[in-house]
Amino acid sequence: MKELCQWLQDLAVYLILVSAILQALPQELYQKYIRFFSGLVLIILLMTPLLRLTDMEDSFRSRVQEQNMEQESASFLEEIREKQEEGKGEMTLETEEKEQIEVEEIQIGE
């Protein structure tokens, strides 16, 4: 019974918070995005008791964390590749400069 009261209290606080945010927005343009996002969060809040009853809450959280880790690692790998490509570009510029210097030295020597 205590868990049910806590769940209802969480829902009430969430709905009050969302309605306050929607009233505070100056333009109606952003309201559809806030409603979409708040709807997703509301679905998760509504699913919480079902997940607890079926003991799937831990597996749900682990899957969400796993997906977050995959996204973070993919973006990290992309940043590393970009830096490597920048480094290769710098390396090619350095080798081109060295070749130009060598060519100039040969021409001066003749």
LUMTI-57309 format. One line per 2 residues: number of its first residue (from 1); for each residue x, y, z of N, C-alpha, C. Coordinates in nm, 3 decimals. Example, Ala and Ser with C-alpha at 12.3 -4.5 7.8 and 13.67 -1.06 7.14 Angstrom:
REM residues 2
1	1.319:-0.569:0.780:1.230:-0.450:0.780:1.320:-0.330:0.780 ~ 1.285:-0.225:0.708:1.367:-0.106:0.714:1.290:0.003:0.787 .
REM end
This chain:
REM residues 110
1	0.082:-0.119:0.000:0.000:0.000:0.000:0.087:0.126:0.000 ~ 0.199:0.120:0.072:0.290:0.234:0.078:0.348:0.265:-0.060 .
3	0.381:0.161:-0.134:0.437:0.180:-0.268:0.334:0.243:-0.362 ~ 0.209:0.203:-0.349:0.104:0.259:-0.432:0.085:0.408:-0.403 .
5	0.087:0.444:-0.275:0.075:0.587:-0.238:0.192:0.667:-0.292 ~ 0.313:0.611:-0.283:0.431:0.679:-0.335:0.421:0.696:-0.486 .
7	0.374:0.594:-0.556:0.359:0.600:-0.702:0.259:0.707:-0.742 ~ 0.145:0.712:-0.671:0.044:0.815:-0.699:0.096:0.954:-0.669 .
9	0.175:0.967:-0.564:0.235:1.095:-0.531:0.334:1.138:-0.639 ~ 0.415:1.045:-0.687:0.510:1.075:-0.796:0.436:1.121:-0.921 .
11	0.327:1.053:-0.955:0.248:1.091:-1.073:0.189:1.232:-1.056 ~ 0.136:1.260:-0.938:0.075:1.390:-0.914:0.179:1.501:-0.924 .
13	0.294:1.482:-0.864:0.401:1.583:-0.871:0.446:1.601:-1.015 ~ 0.460:1.492:-1.087:0.504:1.501:-1.226:0.403:1.579:-1.311 .
15	0.276:1.547:-1.296:0.173:1.615:-1.376:0.164:1.763:-1.341 ~ 0.178:1.798:-1.215:0.179:1.940:-1.175:0.299:2.010:-1.235 .
17	0.414:1.946:-1.230:0.536:2.005:-1.286:0.523:2.027:-1.436 ~ 0.471:1.929:-1.507:0.455:1.941:-1.653:0.356:2.051:-1.687 .
19	0.246:2.059:-1.615:0.147:2.164:-1.644:0.205:2.303:-1.614 ~ 0.287:2.314:-1.510:0.352:2.442:-1.480:0.449:2.482:-1.591 .
21	0.522:2.385:-1.641:0.618:2.413:-1.750:0.542:2.456:-1.875 ~ 0.433:2.387:-1.906:0.355:2.421:-2.026:0.294:2.561:-2.014 .
23	0.253:2.600:-1.895:0.197:2.733:-1.876:0.303:2.842:-1.882 ~ 0.426:2.807:-1.846:0.533:2.906:-1.842:0.597:2.930:-1.979 .
25	0.573:2.842:-2.074:0.634:2.857:-2.206:0.573:2.977:-2.278 ~ 0.657:3.062:-2.336:0.605:3.181:-2.403:0.541:3.153:-2.538 .
27	0.585:3.050:-2.606:0.535:3.023:-2.740:0.472:2.884:-2.745 ~ 0.372:2.871:-2.829:0.307:2.741:-2.845:0.392:2.646:-2.929 .
29	0.493:2.700:-2.995:0.579:2.618:-3.079:0.649:2.508:-2.998 ~ 0.695:2.540:-2.879:0.768:2.444:-2.798:0.677:2.350:-2.721 .
31	0.549:2.383:-2.711:0.459:2.300:-2.632:0.445:2.159:-2.687 ~ 0.445:2.145:-2.819:0.428:2.011:-2.875:0.550:1.923:-2.843 .
33	0.669:1.982:-2.837:0.788:1.905:-2.803:0.788:1.867:-2.655 ~ 0.748:1.961:-2.571:0.740:1.933:-2.428:0.635:1.826:-2.401 .
35	0.521:1.835:-2.469:0.416:1.734:-2.449:0.461:1.597:-2.496 ~ 0.534:1.592:-2.605:0.585:1.464:-2.654:0.680:1.402:-2.553 .
37	0.777:1.481:-2.508:0.875:1.431:-2.413:0.808:1.393:-2.281 ~ 0.717:1.478:-2.233:0.651:1.448:-2.107:0.561:1.325:-2.120 .
39	0.506:1.301:-2.237:0.428:1.180:-2.260:0.512:1.055:-2.250 ~ 0.635:1.061:-2.303:0.726:0.947:-2.292:0.762:0.919:-2.147 .
41	0.790:1.026:-2.073:0.823:1.009:-1.932:0.702:0.956:-1.855 ~ 0.584:1.003:-1.890:0.462:0.956:-1.823:0.439:0.807:-1.848 .
43	0.467:0.762:-1.969:0.455:0.618:-1.999:0.549:0.537:-1.911 ~ 0.670:0.585:-1.895:0.767:0.515:-1.809:0.718:0.514:-1.665 .
45	0.665:0.629:-1.619:0.612:0.634:-1.482:0.495:0.538:-1.463 ~ 0.411:0.527:-1.564:0.297:0.436:-1.554:0.339:0.289:-1.559 .
47	0.449:0.261:-1.626:0.497:0.124:-1.638:0.571:0.077:-1.513 ~ 0.616:0.168:-1.431:0.698:0.133:-1.315:0.634:0.028:-1.225 .
49	0.507:0.040:-1.185:0.450:-0.066:-1.099:0.442:-0.201:-1.168 ~ 0.413:-0.200:-1.297:0.408:-0.327:-1.370:0.545:-0.393:-1.376 .
51	0.647:-0.311:-1.397:0.782:-0.365:-1.401:0.824:-0.420:-1.266 ~ 0.782:-0.353:-1.159:0.816:-0.402:-1.025:0.744:-0.533:-0.995 .
53	0.619:-0.543:-1.036:0.544:-0.666:-1.010:0.601:-0.786:-1.084 ~ 0.649:-0.763:-1.203:0.702:-0.873:-1.284:0.854:-0.889:-1.269 .
55	0.913:-0.813:-1.178:1.058:-0.817:-1.153:1.139:-0.789:-1.280 ~ 1.088:-0.701:-1.363:1.158:-0.665:-1.486:1.221:-0.526:-1.477 .
57	1.208:-0.461:-1.364:1.261:-0.326:-1.350:1.412:-0.322:-1.367 ~ 1.481:-0.417:-1.307:1.627:-0.421:-1.319:1.672:-0.448:-1.462 .
59	1.603:-0.539:-1.530:1.641:-0.569:-1.669:1.611:-0.451:-1.760 ~ 1.502:-0.379:-1.733:1.469:-0.260:-1.812:1.576:-0.153:-1.793 .
61	1.614:-0.130:-1.670:1.719:-0.030:-1.643:1.852:-0.070:-1.705 ~ 1.885:-0.197:-1.697:2.013:-0.241:-1.755:2.012:-0.227:-1.907 .
63	1.898:-0.251:-1.970:1.890:-0.234:-2.116:1.903:-0.088:-2.155 ~ 1.841:0.000:-2.077:1.852:0.143:-2.106:1.996:0.189:-2.087 .
65	2.060:0.144:-1.980:2.199:0.179:-1.958:2.290:0.123:-2.068 ~ 2.260:0.003:-2.113:2.338:-0.059:-2.219:2.328:0.022:-2.349 .
67	2.209:0.066:-2.382:2.191:0.147:-2.503:2.262:0.281:-2.490 ~ 2.257:0.341:-2.371:2.328:0.466:-2.350:2.478:0.448:-2.366 .
69	2.530:0.338:-2.313:2.673:0.310:-2.326:2.711:0.290:-2.473 ~ 2.627:0.220:-2.549:2.655:0.199:-2.691:2.658:0.331:-2.766 .
71	2.563:0.420:-2.737:2.559:0.549:-2.804:2.681:0.633:-2.767 ~ 2.719:0.631:-2.640:2.835:0.708:-2.597:2.962:0.653:-2.659 .
73	2.976:0.521:-2.665:3.096:0.463:-2.723:3.103:0.491:-2.873 ~ 2.988:0.489:-2.941:2.989:0.518:-3.085:3.031:0.662:-3.109 .
75	2.981:0.755:-3.030:3.020:0.895:-3.048:3.166:0.915:-3.012 ~ 3.214:0.842:-2.911:3.355:0.851:-2.873:3.445:0.799:-2.984 .
77	3.407:0.686:-3.044:3.486:0.630:-3.154:3.486:0.724:-3.274 ~ 3.374:0.790:-3.298:3.366:0.885:-3.409:3.459:1.002:-3.385 .
79	3.466:1.051:-3.261:3.557:1.161:-3.229:3.702:1.118:-3.247 ~ 3.733:0.995:-3.208:3.870:0.946:-3.224:3.907:0.937:-3.371 .
81	3.815:0.887:-3.453:3.842:0.878:-3.597:3.863:1.015:-3.659 ~ 3.782:1.112:-3.617:3.799:1.248:-3.670:3.935:1.304:-3.631 .
83	3.976:1.281:-3.507:4.106:1.331:-3.463:4.219:1.261:-3.537 ~ 4.202:1.131:-3.564:4.305:1.059:-3.639:4.314:1.113:-3.781 .
85	4.200:1.142:-3.842:4.202:1.197:-3.977:4.265:1.335:-3.978 ~ 4.239:1.415:-3.876:4.303:1.546:-3.866:4.453:1.530:-3.850 .
87	4.492:1.431:-3.769:4.635:1.405:-3.749:4.702:1.359:-3.876 ~ 4.634:1.276:-3.955:4.689:1.232:-4.083:4.704:1.350:-4.178 .
89	4.608:1.440:-4.174:4.616:1.559:-4.258:4.735:1.644:-4.220 ~ 4.761:1.656:-4.092:4.877:1.732:-4.047:5.005:1.662:-4.086 .
91	5.006:1.529:-4.077:5.124:1.452:-4.114:5.155:1.469:-4.262 ~ 5.051:1.467:-4.346:5.076:1.483:-4.489:5.126:1.622:-4.519 .
93	5.078:1.723:-4.448:5.129:1.858:-4.468:5.276:1.868:-4.429 ~ 5.313:1.804:-4.320:5.453:1.806:-4.277:5.542:1.736:-4.378 .
95	5.500:1.621:-4.430:5.582:1.549:-4.527:5.592:1.627:-4.657 ~ 5.485:1.695:-4.698:5.490:1.776:-4.819:5.586:1.893:-4.801 .
97	5.586:1.954:-4.684:5.678:2.064:-4.658:5.823:2.015:-4.661 ~ 5.849:1.899:-4.604:5.984:1.843:-4.606:6.028:1.813:-4.749 .
99	5.939:1.759:-4.831:5.973:1.729:-4.969:6.003:1.857:-5.047 ~ 5.927:1.964:-5.021:5.952:2.091:-5.087:6.087:2.147:-5.046 .
101	6.121:2.134:-4.920:6.252:2.183:-4.873:6.363:2.103:-4.940 ~ 6.350:1.970:-4.950:6.451:1.888:-5.014:6.465:1.923:-5.160 .
103	6.353:1.949:-5.229:6.357:1.985:-5.369:6.426:2.118:-5.386 ~ 6.400:2.215:-5.301:6.465:2.345:-5.308:6.614:2.334:-5.284 .
105	6.656:2.248:-5.189:6.797:2.230:-5.162:6.869:2.169:-5.280 ~ 6.803:2.077:-5.349:6.865:2.015:-5.467:6.880:2.117:-5.577 .
107	6.784:2.200:-5.599:6.791:2.300:-5.704:6.898:2.404:-5.673 ~ 6.916:2.437:-5.552:7.018:2.535:-5.515:7.157:2.476:-5.536 .
109	7.174:2.348:-5.510:7.303:2.284:-5.523:7.349:2.269:-5.666 ~ 7.262:2.268:-5.761:7.300:2.246:-5.901:7.357:2.369:-5.954 .
REM end
